[in-house]
């Protein structure tokens, strides 16, 4: 059911480096909202997983070790706050970004505290652009584990690499024009 696709990025030596997709885990009891989020987020950058309740979400988190978790607040059984607490008790999830999605901002703040400390908040009615912006703010570009020496945070390096490749292509084009 799950597959891994690696896109590429040009490294400093102008070779192509596979970029690891960021793993997003959606824990939400609403099938409709899960499917909507999966449709919005499935891309070359994101590998999306889903869980229909808190217990399943915790098990899935342990299995896939997500880079970010989109967590519903109101769910039967374990609510979002209980899932959040259980995640934070596990060392491997101590720093995993959690975005709580709810229409009940005041209630979430009362339970979790103010957002932007240990978690982030996004209203369920958020637009696709708001969701992408929030994910972009918590997720760095990640490079495949098979290339740990690659720079994973510098957009400037990628731009320089692209510029160098474009310059090289320009030189090749000039040579071709000269030969014709």
ROPABA-128915 format. One record per residue (C-alpha): residue in three letters; z, x, y. Coordinates in Angstrom, 1 decimal. Example, Ala and Ser with C-alpha at 12.3 -4.5 7.8 and 13.67 -1.06 7.14 Angstrom:
node zapa = ala	pz = 7.8	px = 12.3	py = -4.5
node zapa = ser	pz = 7.1	px = 13.7	py = -1.1
This chain:
node zapa = unk	pz = 0.0	px = 0.0	py = 0.0
node zapa = unk	pz = 0.7	px = 2.9	py = 2.4
node zapa = unk	pz = -1.8	px = 5.6	py = 3.1
node zapa = unk	pz = -1.7	px = 8.6	py = 5.4
node zapa = unk	pz = -4.5	px = 9.4	py = 7.6
node zapa = unk	pz = -4.5	px = 12.6	py = 9.7
node zapa = unk	pz = -6.5	px = 12.9	py = 12.9
node zapa = unk	pz = -7.1	px = 16.3	py = 14.4
node zapa = unk	pz = -6.3	px = 18.3	py = 17.5
node zapa = unk	pz = -7.7	px = 21.7	py = 18.6
node zapa = unk	pz = -5.2	px = 24.5	py = 18.5
node zapa = unk	pz = -5.1	px = 27.6	py = 20.7
node zapa = unk	pz = -7.4	px = 29.5	py = 18.4
node zapa = unk	pz = -9.9	px = 26.6	py = 18.6
node zapa = unk	pz = -9.4	px = 25.5	py = 15.0
node zapa = unk	pz = -8.7	px = 21.9	py = 14.2
node zapa = unk	pz = -5.1	px = 21.1	py = 13.4
node zapa = unk	pz = -4.1	px = 17.8	py = 11.6
node zapa = unk	pz = -1.8	px = 15.6	py = 13.7
node zapa = unk	pz = 0.9	px = 13.8	py = 11.7
node zapa = unk	pz = 1.0	px = 10.1	py = 12.4
node zapa = unk	pz = 4.3	px = 8.9	py = 13.8
node zapa = unk	pz = 6.1	px = 6.5	py = 11.4
node zapa = unk	pz = 7.2	px = 3.3	py = 12.9
node zapa = unk	pz = 9.6	px = 1.0	py = 11.0
node zapa = unk	pz = 9.7	px = -2.7	py = 12.0
node zapa = unk	pz = 12.8	px = -4.5	py = 10.9
node zapa = unk	pz = 12.4	px = -8.2	py = 11.8
node zapa = unk	pz = 12.9	px = -11.4	py = 9.9
node zapa = unk	pz = 9.9	px = -13.1	py = 11.6
node zapa = unk	pz = 6.7	px = -12.6	py = 9.4
node zapa = unk	pz = 4.6	px = -13.6	py = 12.4
node zapa = unk	pz = 6.1	px = -11.0	py = 14.7
node zapa = unk	pz = 5.9	px = -8.3	py = 12.1
node zapa = unk	pz = 2.2	px = -8.9	py = 11.5
node zapa = unk	pz = 1.5	px = -9.1	py = 15.2
node zapa = unk	pz = 3.3	px = -5.7	py = 15.7
node zapa = unk	pz = 1.5	px = -4.2	py = 12.8
node zapa = unk	pz = -1.9	px = -5.3	py = 14.2
node zapa = unk	pz = -1.0	px = -3.9	py = 17.6
node zapa = unk	pz = 0.3	px = -0.6	py = 16.4
node zapa = unk	pz = -1.9	px = 0.4	py = 13.4
node zapa = unk	pz = -4.0	px = 3.2	py = 14.8
node zapa = unk	pz = -4.8	px = 6.9	py = 14.4
node zapa = unk	pz = -1.4	px = 7.8	py = 15.9
node zapa = unk	pz = 0.9	px = 5.3	py = 14.0
node zapa = unk	pz = 1.8	px = 4.7	py = 10.4
node zapa = unk	pz = 3.5	px = 1.3	py = 10.4
node zapa = unk	pz = 6.0	px = 0.0	py = 7.8
node zapa = unk	pz = 7.9	px = -3.3	py = 7.8
node zapa = unk	pz = 11.1	px = -4.8	py = 6.4
node zapa = unk	pz = 12.0	px = -8.5	py = 6.5
node zapa = unk	pz = 15.8	px = -8.0	py = 6.8
node zapa = unk	pz = 18.5	px = -5.5	py = 7.6
node zapa = unk	pz = 19.3	px = -4.4	py = 4.1
node zapa = unk	pz = 15.6	px = -3.9	py = 3.2
node zapa = unk	pz = 15.2	px = -2.1	py = 6.5
node zapa = unk	pz = 18.0	px = 0.4	py = 5.7
node zapa = unk	pz = 16.5	px = 1.1	py = 2.3
node zapa = unk	pz = 13.0	px = 1.5	py = 3.8
node zapa = unk	pz = 14.4	px = 3.9	py = 6.5
node zapa = unk	pz = 15.9	px = 6.1	py = 3.8
node zapa = unk	pz = 12.6	px = 6.1	py = 1.9
node zapa = unk	pz = 10.2	px = 6.9	py = 4.7
node zapa = unk	pz = 12.4	px = 8.6	py = 7.4
node zapa = unk	pz = 10.8	px = 6.8	py = 10.4
node zapa = unk	pz = 10.2	px = 8.5	py = 13.8
node zapa = unk	pz = 11.2	px = 5.2	py = 15.6
node zapa = unk	pz = 12.6	px = 1.9	py = 14.5
node zapa = unk	pz = 11.7	px = -1.5	py = 16.2
node zapa = unk	pz = 14.8	px = -3.6	py = 15.4
node zapa = unk	pz = 15.2	px = -7.3	py = 15.8
node zapa = unk	pz = 18.6	px = -8.3	py = 17.1
node zapa = unk	pz = 19.0	px = -11.8	py = 15.6
node zapa = unk	pz = 18.5	px = -11.8	py = 11.8
node zapa = unk	pz = 20.2	px = -13.5	py = 8.9
node zapa = unk	pz = 22.5	px = -11.4	py = 6.8
node zapa = unk	pz = 22.9	px = -8.1	py = 8.7
node zapa = unk	pz = 22.1	px = -8.6	py = 12.3
node zapa = unk	pz = 20.5	px = -5.9	py = 14.4
node zapa = unk	pz = 23.8	px = -4.5	py = 15.7
node zapa = unk	pz = 25.1	px = -4.1	py = 12.1
node zapa = unk	pz = 21.8	px = -2.4	py = 11.1
node zapa = unk	pz = 22.0	px = -0.1	py = 14.1
node zapa = unk	pz = 25.6	px = 0.9	py = 13.3
node zapa = unk	pz = 24.7	px = 1.6	py = 9.6
node zapa = unk	pz = 21.8	px = 3.8	py = 10.8
node zapa = unk	pz = 23.9	px = 5.8	py = 13.2
node zapa = unk	pz = 26.5	px = 6.4	py = 10.4
node zapa = unk	pz = 23.8	px = 8.4	py = 8.6
node zapa = unk	pz = 23.2	px = 11.9	py = 9.9
node zapa = unk	pz = 19.5	px = 11.8	py = 9.4
node zapa = unk	pz = 19.2	px = 8.8	py = 11.8
node zapa = unk	pz = 21.7	px = 10.0	py = 14.4
node zapa = unk	pz = 18.9	px = 10.7	py = 16.9
node zapa = unk	pz = 16.1	px = 8.4	py = 15.6
node zapa = unk	pz = 14.9	px = 6.3	py = 18.5
node zapa = unk	pz = 15.8	px = 2.6	py = 18.0
node zapa = unk	pz = 14.1	px = 0.0	py = 20.2
node zapa = unk	pz = 16.0	px = -3.4	py = 20.0
node zapa = unk	pz = 13.6	px = -6.3	py = 20.5
node zapa = unk	pz = 15.2	px = -9.6	py = 21.5
node zapa = unk	pz = 15.0	px = -12.4	py = 24.0
node zapa = unk	pz = 18.8	px = -12.1	py = 24.5
node zapa = unk	pz = 19.2	px = -9.1	py = 26.7
node zapa = unk	pz = 22.7	px = -10.0	py = 27.9
node zapa = unk	pz = 24.0	px = -10.5	py = 24.4
node zapa = unk	pz = 22.4	px = -7.2	py = 23.2
node zapa = unk	pz = 24.0	px = -5.3	py = 26.1
node zapa = unk	pz = 27.4	px = -6.9	py = 25.3
node zapa = unk	pz = 27.2	px = -5.7	py = 21.7
node zapa = unk	pz = 25.4	px = -2.4	py = 22.1
node zapa = unk	pz = 26.3	px = -1.3	py = 25.6
node zapa = unk	pz = 23.7	px = -0.5	py = 28.3
node zapa = unk	pz = 20.3	px = 0.5	py = 27.0
node zapa = unk	pz = 18.7	px = 3.9	py = 27.3
node zapa = unk	pz = 21.7	px = 5.7	py = 25.9
node zapa = unk	pz = 21.7	px = 5.4	py = 22.1
node zapa = unk	pz = 19.0	px = 2.7	py = 22.0
node zapa = unk	pz = 16.2	px = 1.2	py = 24.0
node zapa = unk	pz = 15.5	px = -2.4	py = 24.7
node zapa = unk	pz = 12.3	px = -4.4	py = 24.8
node zapa = unk	pz = 12.0	px = -8.2	py = 25.3
node zapa = unk	pz = 10.3	px = -10.0	py = 22.5
node zapa = unk	pz = 7.8	px = -11.3	py = 25.0
node zapa = unk	pz = 6.8	px = -7.7	py = 26.0
node zapa = unk	pz = 3.1	px = -7.1	py = 26.4
node zapa = unk	pz = 1.1	px = -4.8	py = 24.2
node zapa = unk	pz = 1.0	px = -2.2	py = 27.0
node zapa = unk	pz = 4.7	px = -2.4	py = 27.5
node zapa = unk	pz = 5.3	px = -1.8	py = 23.8
node zapa = unk	pz = 2.9	px = 1.2	py = 23.8
node zapa = unk	pz = 4.5	px = 2.6	py = 27.0
node zapa = unk	pz = 7.9	px = 2.4	py = 25.4
node zapa = unk	pz = 6.8	px = 4.0	py = 22.2
node zapa = unk	pz = 5.0	px = 6.8	py = 24.1
node zapa = unk	pz = 8.2	px = 7.5	py = 26.0
node zapa = unk	pz = 10.3	px = 8.0	py = 22.9
node zapa = unk	pz = 7.7	px = 9.6	py = 20.6
node zapa = unk	pz = 6.3	px = 13.1	py = 21.1
node zapa = unk	pz = 2.9	px = 14.0	py = 19.8
node zapa = unk	pz = 3.7	px = 15.3	py = 16.3
node zapa = unk	pz = 1.8	px = 17.9	py = 14.4
node zapa = unk	pz = 1.5	px = 18.0	py = 10.6
node zapa = unk	pz = 4.4	px = 19.8	py = 8.9
node zapa = unk	pz = 1.8	px = 22.1	py = 7.3
node zapa = unk	pz = 1.3	px = 23.7	py = 10.8
node zapa = unk	pz = 4.9	px = 24.1	py = 12.1
node zapa = unk	pz = 3.8	px = 26.9	py = 14.4
node zapa = unk	pz = 1.6	px = 24.6	py = 16.4
node zapa = unk	pz = 2.7	px = 23.5	py = 19.8
node zapa = unk	pz = 3.7	px = 19.9	py = 19.5
node zapa = unk	pz = 4.6	px = 19.1	py = 23.1
node zapa = unk	pz = 2.1	px = 20.7	py = 25.4
node zapa = unk	pz = -0.6	px = 18.4	py = 26.6
node zapa = unk	pz = -1.8	px = 21.2	py = 28.9
node zapa = unk	pz = -2.6	px = 23.4	py = 25.9
node zapa = unk	pz = -4.7	px = 20.6	py = 24.4
node zapa = unk	pz = -6.5	px = 20.1	py = 27.7
node zapa = unk	pz = -7.2	px = 23.8	py = 27.9
node zapa = unk	pz = -8.5	px = 23.9	py = 24.4
node zapa = unk	pz = -10.8	px = 21.0	py = 25.1
node zapa = unk	pz = -12.0	px = 22.7	py = 28.3
node zapa = unk	pz = -12.7	px = 25.9	py = 26.3
node zapa = unk	pz = -14.6	px = 24.0	py = 23.7
node zapa = unk	pz = -16.6	px = 22.2	py = 26.4
node zapa = unk	pz = -17.4	px = 25.5	py = 28.0
node zapa = unk	pz = -18.5	px = 26.9	py = 24.7
node zapa = unk	pz = -20.8	px = 23.9	py = 24.1
node zapa = unk	pz = -22.2	px = 24.4	py = 27.6
node zapa = unk	pz = -23.1	px = 28.0	py = 26.7
node zapa = unk	pz = -24.7	px = 26.9	py = 23.5
node zapa = unk	pz = -26.7	px = 24.2	py = 25.4
node zapa = unk	pz = -27.9	px = 26.8	py = 27.9
node zapa = unk	pz = -29.1	px = 29.1	py = 25.1
node zapa = unk	pz = -31.0	px = 26.2	py = 23.4
node zapa = unk	pz = -32.6	px = 25.4	py = 26.8
node zapa = unk	pz = -33.6	px = 29.1	py = 27.2
node zapa = unk	pz = -35.1	px = 29.2	py = 23.7
node zapa = unk	pz = -37.2	px = 26.0	py = 24.2
